[in-house]
Amino acid sequence: MWYDNARLVDCGIDYFTTTATDPPTAKVLLVQAEGLIFQEEQSGYFTKPWRMKGYSGWKCGRVEHGWREEGAIVRLSSSRAASHWWELYETTGRCSRIDLQATYRLPGSPKDAVFDMHQEARRFYLGTNYGPKITIWSDNREGATLYLGCRQSQLYFRAYNKAAESLDDCWSNCVRLELEVKGRLTQSIIAYLVSAEFVGAGVLSLLSQYISNRGISSNIPTGLPGSFYEPSTLATDELKSLEWLRSAVGPSVEMLCSRGLLTEVLESLRLSKLIPECKGTCDSL
């Protein structure tokens, strides 16, 4: 089976959305969001304007927040959701979306594992006229994703090759299981999570129940991963910008400099003034 000799490497809350509709709570929520935005800036992300459904605010890395006449909204993703969802939920007591995830490293192909799960779900509902919409997607670069349900469904499941989706080697040979929960179901999901021994155990139990009830083998490993929150390296905006400079600009700079145009290159990149200023700053340290 797909889970044979699999190892759990990550699990927890992967996405969280909360709102506040009364002014005092909205103010507290926005103060909390601004603190998280500051932490994201310190981590190397850039703050940008953000708008959604009448909300206006800011996005930085894994944090989005905004306000409108009816109140405020905050959305967290990835490790920010894993580590800060509860403090925001304590403030508002509201949740419109929460995503649960578990990520497993396999000895074999994650793409094959995704197709195994697809076949199990199809067999389970074969000959019936009920059940979720079952969709499989793949490409020629080992990318593969199984979807159960629709985007509008209160329960929307995904299983996919995490390395192909993220293009990050730290997720090599990993398959990720995600359950997106929306609407009124979020309250019962949160109640279940906080009643578990710890949140990770609740996440694994809910994911196992969900796939088992839809015909997918659920004897998934539950050993604790080394970290519930994030891989060692984050692809921040700073790192992405530097990588773009290396790959897109670097070759042209090398070619122009080889033709004796160093001065022109420095002027074009606006470095002719910055370099002396930076040198003066470094010399004064």
DRENFIBA-839708 format. One record per residue (C-alpha): chain; y, x, z. Coordinates in steps of 0.25 Angstrom, whole numbers, always signed. Layout:
! DRENFIBA-839708
<r chaine="A" v="Y" u="X" w="Z"/>
...
END
This chain:
! DRENFIBA-839708
<r chaine="A" v="+0" u="+0" w="+0"/>
<r chaine="A" v="+15" u="+4" w="-2"/>
<r chaine="A" v="+16" u="+7" w="+13"/>
<r chaine="A" v="+4" u="+16" w="+15"/>
<r chaine="A" v="+9" u="+29" w="+21"/>
<r chaine="A" v="+23" u="+24" w="+21"/>
<r chaine="A" v="+33" u="+30" w="+31"/>
<r chaine="A" v="+45" u="+22" w="+37"/>
<r chaine="A" v="+58" u="+30" w="+35"/>
<r chaine="A" v="+69" u="+20" w="+37"/>
<r chaine="A" v="+71" u="+6" w="+42"/>
<r chaine="A" v="+82" u="-3" w="+47"/>
<r chaine="A" v="+94" u="-11" w="+43"/>
<r chaine="A" v="+98" u="-8" w="+29"/>
<r chaine="A" v="+110" u="-18" w="+27"/>
<r chaine="A" v="+118" u="-27" w="+36"/>
<r chaine="A" v="+129" u="-37" w="+34"/>
<r chaine="A" v="+137" u="-44" w="+45"/>
<r chaine="A" v="+150" u="-52" w="+45"/>
<r chaine="A" v="+160" u="-57" w="+55"/>
<r chaine="A" v="+167" u="-70" w="+54"/>
<r chaine="A" v="+176" u="-70" w="+66"/>
<r chaine="A" v="+188" u="-60" w="+67"/>
<r chaine="A" v="+185" u="-53" w="+80"/>
<r chaine="A" v="+171" u="-50" w="+75"/>
<r chaine="A" v="+175" u="-46" w="+61"/>
<r chaine="A" v="+185" u="-36" w="+67"/>
<r chaine="A" v="+174" u="-30" w="+76"/>
<r chaine="A" v="+165" u="-29" w="+64"/>
<r chaine="A" v="+175" u="-22" w="+55"/>
<r chaine="A" v="+178" u="-12" w="+66"/>
<r chaine="A" v="+163" u="-9" w="+66"/>
<r chaine="A" v="+163" u="-8" w="+51"/>
<r chaine="A" v="+175" u="+1" w="+51"/>
<r chaine="A" v="+168" u="+11" w="+60"/>
<r chaine="A" v="+155" u="+11" w="+51"/>
<r chaine="A" v="+164" u="+13" w="+39"/>
<r chaine="A" v="+170" u="+26" w="+46"/>
<r chaine="A" v="+156" u="+31" w="+49"/>
<r chaine="A" v="+153" u="+29" w="+34"/>
<r chaine="A" v="+165" u="+37" w="+30"/>
<r chaine="A" v="+161" u="+48" w="+40"/>
<r chaine="A" v="+147" u="+48" w="+33"/>
<r chaine="A" v="+154" u="+51" w="+19"/>
<r chaine="A" v="+155" u="+37" w="+13"/>
<r chaine="A" v="+168" u="+32" w="+7"/>
<r chaine="A" v="+175" u="+19" w="+11"/>
<r chaine="A" v="+178" u="+9" w="-1"/>
<r chaine="A" v="+184" u="-5" w="-2"/>
<r chaine="A" v="+173" u="-16" w="-1"/>
<r chaine="A" v="+173" u="-31" w="-4"/>
<r chaine="A" v="+163" u="-42" w="-4"/>
<r chaine="A" v="+163" u="-57" w="-4"/>
<r chaine="A" v="+178" u="-57" w="+1"/>
<r chaine="A" v="+176" u="-46" w="+11"/>
<r chaine="A" v="+185" u="-34" w="+9"/>
<r chaine="A" v="+183" u="-21" w="+16"/>
<r chaine="A" v="+176" u="-7" w="+15"/>
<r chaine="A" v="+163" u="+0" w="+11"/>
<r chaine="A" v="+159" u="+13" w="+16"/>
<r chaine="A" v="+145" u="+18" w="+14"/>
<r chaine="A" v="+136" u="+9" w="+21"/>
<r chaine="A" v="+146" u="+0" w="+27"/>
<r chaine="A" v="+154" u="-12" w="+21"/>
<r chaine="A" v="+164" u="-21" w="+28"/>
<r chaine="A" v="+175" u="-31" w="+25"/>
<r chaine="A" v="+183" u="-43" w="+29"/>
<r chaine="A" v="+188" u="-56" w="+24"/>
<r chaine="A" v="+194" u="-68" w="+30"/>
<r chaine="A" v="+181" u="-73" w="+36"/>
<r chaine="A" v="+177" u="-60" w="+43"/>
<r chaine="A" v="+171" u="-47" w="+41"/>
<r chaine="A" v="+158" u="-41" w="+35"/>
<r chaine="A" v="+151" u="-28" w="+37"/>
<r chaine="A" v="+139" u="-23" w="+28"/>
<r chaine="A" v="+131" u="-11" w="+32"/>
<r chaine="A" v="+120" u="-4" w="+24"/>
<r chaine="A" v="+109" u="+7" w="+26"/>
<r chaine="A" v="+110" u="+15" w="+38"/>
<r chaine="A" v="+123" u="+9" w="+43"/>
<r chaine="A" v="+116" u="-5" w="+43"/>
<r chaine="A" v="+104" u="+1" w="+50"/>
<r chaine="A" v="+113" u="+7" w="+61"/>
<r chaine="A" v="+125" u="-2" w="+63"/>
<r chaine="A" v="+120" u="-16" w="+59"/>
<r chaine="A" v="+117" u="-21" w="+73"/>
<r chaine="A" v="+131" u="-17" w="+79"/>
<r chaine="A" v="+138" u="-25" w="+68"/>
<r chaine="A" v="+128" u="-37" w="+70"/>
<r chaine="A" v="+131" u="-37" w="+85"/>
<r chaine="A" v="+146" u="-38" w="+81"/>
<r chaine="A" v="+144" u="-50" w="+72"/>
<r chaine="A" v="+131" u="-56" w="+75"/>
<r chaine="A" v="+130" u="-59" w="+60"/>
<r chaine="A" v="+122" u="-53" w="+48"/>
<r chaine="A" v="+122" u="-58" w="+34"/>
<r chaine="A" v="+112" u="-47" w="+29"/>
<r chaine="A" v="+103" u="-37" w="+35"/>
<r chaine="A" v="+93" u="-28" w="+27"/>
<r chaine="A" v="+81" u="-22" w="+33"/>
<r chaine="A" v="+74" u="-10" w="+27"/>
<r chaine="A" v="+62" u="+0" w="+29"/>
<r chaine="A" v="+60" u="+12" w="+21"/>
<r chaine="A" v="+46" u="+19" w="+19"/>
<r chaine="A" v="+43" u="+32" w="+13"/>
<r chaine="A" v="+30" u="+31" w="+5"/>
<r chaine="A" v="+20" u="+41" w="+0"/>
<r chaine="A" v="+20" u="+35" w="-14"/>
<r chaine="A" v="+30" u="+28" w="-23"/>
<r chaine="A" v="+40" u="+18" w="-17"/>
<r chaine="A" v="+41" u="+11" w="-31"/>
<r chaine="A" v="+26" u="+9" w="-30"/>
<r chaine="A" v="+27" u="+3" w="-16"/>
<r chaine="A" v="+38" u="-7" w="-21"/>
<r chaine="A" v="+29" u="-11" w="-32"/>
<r chaine="A" v="+18" u="-13" w="-22"/>
<r chaine="A" v="+26" u="-22" w="-14"/>
<r chaine="A" v="+30" u="-30" w="-26"/>
<r chaine="A" v="+16" u="-32" w="-30"/>
<r chaine="A" v="+12" u="-37" w="-16"/>
<r chaine="A" v="+24" u="-47" w="-15"/>
<r chaine="A" v="+20" u="-52" w="-29"/>
<r chaine="A" v="+6" u="-54" w="-25"/>
<r chaine="A" v="+10" u="-61" w="-13"/>
<r chaine="A" v="+18" u="-72" w="-20"/>
<r chaine="A" v="+9" u="-73" w="-32"/>
<r chaine="A" v="+7" u="-87" w="-36"/>
<r chaine="A" v="+17" u="-93" w="-26"/>
<r chaine="A" v="+31" u="-99" w="-29"/>
<r chaine="A" v="+38" u="-94" w="-16"/>
<r chaine="A" v="+42" u="-81" w="-11"/>
<r chaine="A" v="+53" u="-71" w="-14"/>
<r chaine="A" v="+58" u="-66" w="-27"/>
<r chaine="A" v="+50" u="-53" w="-30"/>
<r chaine="A" v="+57" u="-43" w="-39"/>
<r chaine="A" v="+53" u="-29" w="-42"/>
<r chaine="A" v="+62" u="-18" w="-48"/>
<r chaine="A" v="+59" u="-4" w="-53"/>
<r chaine="A" v="+65" u="+7" w="-62"/>
<r chaine="A" v="+60" u="+20" w="-68"/>
<r chaine="A" v="+65" u="+29" w="-56"/>
<r chaine="A" v="+55" u="+23" w="-46"/>
<r chaine="A" v="+65" u="+13" w="-41"/>
<r chaine="A" v="+58" u="+0" w="-37"/>
<r chaine="A" v="+62" u="-12" w="-29"/>
<r chaine="A" v="+55" u="-25" w="-24"/>
<r chaine="A" v="+64" u="-37" w="-21"/>
<r chaine="A" v="+59" u="-49" w="-13"/>
<r chaine="A" v="+69" u="-61" w="-13"/>
<r chaine="A" v="+82" u="-62" w="-20"/>
<r chaine="A" v="+96" u="-56" w="-16"/>
<r chaine="A" v="+100" u="-69" w="-11"/>
<r chaine="A" v="+88" u="-71" w="-2"/>
<r chaine="A" v="+89" u="-70" w="+13"/>
<r chaine="A" v="+78" u="-60" w="+13"/>
<r chaine="A" v="+78" u="-50" w="+1"/>
<r chaine="A" v="+68" u="-39" w="+1"/>
<r chaine="A" v="+68" u="-25" w="-6"/>
<r chaine="A" v="+58" u="-14" w="-7"/>
<r chaine="A" v="+62" u="-2" w="-15"/>
<r chaine="A" v="+61" u="+13" w="-18"/>
<r chaine="A" v="+72" u="+18" w="-9"/>
<r chaine="A" v="+72" u="+32" w="-15"/>
<r chaine="A" v="+75" u="+26" w="-29"/>
<r chaine="A" v="+85" u="+16" w="-24"/>
<r chaine="A" v="+93" u="+27" w="-16"/>
<r chaine="A" v="+91" u="+39" w="-24"/>
<r chaine="A" v="+89" u="+47" w="-11"/>
<r chaine="A" v="+78" u="+56" w="-9"/>
<r chaine="A" v="+78" u="+53" w="+6"/>
<r chaine="A" v="+71" u="+40" w="+2"/>
<r chaine="A" v="+60" u="+47" w="-7"/>
<r chaine="A" v="+47" u="+38" w="-8"/>
<r chaine="A" v="+54" u="+27" w="+1"/>
<r chaine="A" v="+52" u="+12" w="-1"/>
<r chaine="A" v="+62" u="+3" w="+6"/>
<r chaine="A" v="+60" u="-11" w="+11"/>
<r chaine="A" v="+72" u="-19" w="+13"/>
<r chaine="A" v="+74" u="-34" w="+17"/>
<r chaine="A" v="+88" u="-40" w="+15"/>
<r chaine="A" v="+91" u="-52" w="+25"/>
<r chaine="A" v="+103" u="-61" w="+23"/>
<r chaine="A" v="+108" u="-74" w="+29"/>
<r chaine="A" v="+103" u="-81" w="+41"/>
<r chaine="A" v="+90" u="-72" w="+41"/>
<r chaine="A" v="+98" u="-60" w="+46"/>
<r chaine="A" v="+99" u="-65" w="+60"/>
<r chaine="A" v="+85" u="-67" w="+62"/>
<r chaine="A" v="+82" u="-54" w="+56"/>
<r chaine="A" v="+92" u="-47" w="+65"/>
<r chaine="A" v="+86" u="-54" w="+77"/>
<r chaine="A" v="+72" u="-49" w="+73"/>
<r chaine="A" v="+77" u="-35" w="+72"/>
<r chaine="A" v="+84" u="-34" w="+85"/>
<r chaine="A" v="+71" u="-40" w="+92"/>
<r chaine="A" v="+62" u="-29" w="+87"/>
<r chaine="A" v="+60" u="-16" w="+94"/>
<r chaine="A" v="+70" u="-10" w="+85"/>
<r chaine="A" v="+77" u="-14" w="+72"/>
<r chaine="A" v="+68" u="-5" w="+63"/>
<r chaine="A" v="+55" u="-12" w="+69"/>
<r chaine="A" v="+61" u="-25" w="+66"/>
<r chaine="A" v="+65" u="-21" w="+52"/>
<r chaine="A" v="+51" u="-16" w="+49"/>
<r chaine="A" v="+45" u="-29" w="+55"/>
<r chaine="A" v="+54" u="-38" w="+46"/>
<r chaine="A" v="+51" u="-30" w="+33"/>
<r chaine="A" v="+36" u="-30" w="+36"/>
<r chaine="A" v="+36" u="-45" w="+38"/>
<r chaine="A" v="+45" u="-48" w="+26"/>
<r chaine="A" v="+36" u="-40" w="+16"/>
<r chaine="A" v="+23" u="-45" w="+23"/>
<r chaine="A" v="+27" u="-60" w="+21"/>
<r chaine="A" v="+29" u="-57" w="+6"/>
<r chaine="A" v="+16" u="-50" w="+3"/>
<r chaine="A" v="+20" u="-36" w="+4"/>
<r chaine="A" v="+11" u="-26" w="+13"/>
<r chaine="A" v="+19" u="-25" w="+26"/>
<r chaine="A" v="+11" u="-14" w="+34"/>
<r chaine="A" v="+23" u="-5" w="+33"/>
<r chaine="A" v="+24" u="+7" w="+42"/>
<r chaine="A" v="+34" u="+5" w="+54"/>
<r chaine="A" v="+35" u="+19" w="+59"/>
<r chaine="A" v="+49" u="+23" w="+63"/>
<r chaine="A" v="+57" u="+31" w="+53"/>
<r chaine="A" v="+65" u="+43" w="+57"/>
<r chaine="A" v="+78" u="+36" w="+55"/>
<r chaine="A" v="+81" u="+21" w="+53"/>
<r chaine="A" v="+95" u="+24" w="+47"/>
<r chaine="A" v="+97" u="+34" w="+36"/>
<r chaine="A" v="+92" u="+46" w="+28"/>
<r chaine="A" v="+98" u="+59" w="+31"/>
<r chaine="A" v="+108" u="+59" w="+19"/>
<r chaine="A" v="+117" u="+48" w="+16"/>
<r chaine="A" v="+123" u="+46" w="+2"/>
<r chaine="A" v="+137" u="+45" w="+6"/>
<r chaine="A" v="+149" u="+43" w="-3"/>
<r chaine="A" v="+153" u="+57" w="-1"/>
<r chaine="A" v="+139" u="+63" w="-5"/>
<r chaine="A" v="+139" u="+53" w="-17"/>
<r chaine="A" v="+152" u="+58" w="-22"/>
<r chaine="A" v="+148" u="+73" w="-20"/>
<r chaine="A" v="+135" u="+70" w="-28"/>
<r chaine="A" v="+143" u="+64" w="-39"/>
<r chaine="A" v="+152" u="+76" w="-40"/>
<r chaine="A" v="+140" u="+85" w="-41"/>
<r chaine="A" v="+133" u="+77" w="-51"/>
<r chaine="A" v="+144" u="+71" w="-60"/>
<r chaine="A" v="+156" u="+81" w="-58"/>
<r chaine="A" v="+149" u="+94" w="-55"/>
<r chaine="A" v="+143" u="+97" w="-68"/>
<r chaine="A" v="+156" u="+95" w="-75"/>
<r chaine="A" v="+164" u="+104" w="-65"/>
<r chaine="A" v="+153" u="+115" w="-67"/>
<r chaine="A" v="+155" u="+114" w="-83"/>
<r chaine="A" v="+170" u="+114" w="-82"/>
<r chaine="A" v="+171" u="+126" w="-72"/>
<r chaine="A" v="+161" u="+134" w="-81"/>
<r chaine="A" v="+172" u="+133" w="-92"/>
<r chaine="A" v="+182" u="+139" w="-83"/>
<r chaine="A" v="+189" u="+125" w="-80"/>
<r chaine="A" v="+188" u="+126" w="-64"/>
<r chaine="A" v="+203" u="+124" w="-62"/>
<r chaine="A" v="+203" u="+112" w="-71"/>
<r chaine="A" v="+191" u="+106" w="-64"/>
<r chaine="A" v="+198" u="+108" w="-50"/>
<r chaine="A" v="+210" u="+101" w="-55"/>
<r chaine="A" v="+202" u="+90" w="-61"/>
<r chaine="A" v="+194" u="+87" w="-48"/>
<r chaine="A" v="+208" u="+89" w="-40"/>
<r chaine="A" v="+202" u="+100" w="-33"/>
<r chaine="A" v="+213" u="+111" w="-36"/>
<r chaine="A" v="+221" u="+105" w="-25"/>
<r chaine="A" v="+210" u="+101" w="-15"/>
<r chaine="A" v="+203" u="+115" w="-15"/>
<r chaine="A" v="+215" u="+122" w="-9"/>
<r chaine="A" v="+217" u="+111" w="+1"/>
<r chaine="A" v="+203" u="+111" w="+5"/>
<r chaine="A" v="+203" u="+126" w="+7"/>
<r chaine="A" v="+215" u="+126" w="+16"/>
<r chaine="A" v="+209" u="+115" w="+24"/>
<r chaine="A" v="+196" u="+123" w="+26"/>
<r chaine="A" v="+203" u="+136" w="+29"/>
<r chaine="A" v="+211" u="+129" w="+40"/>
<r chaine="A" v="+198" u="+125" w="+47"/>
END
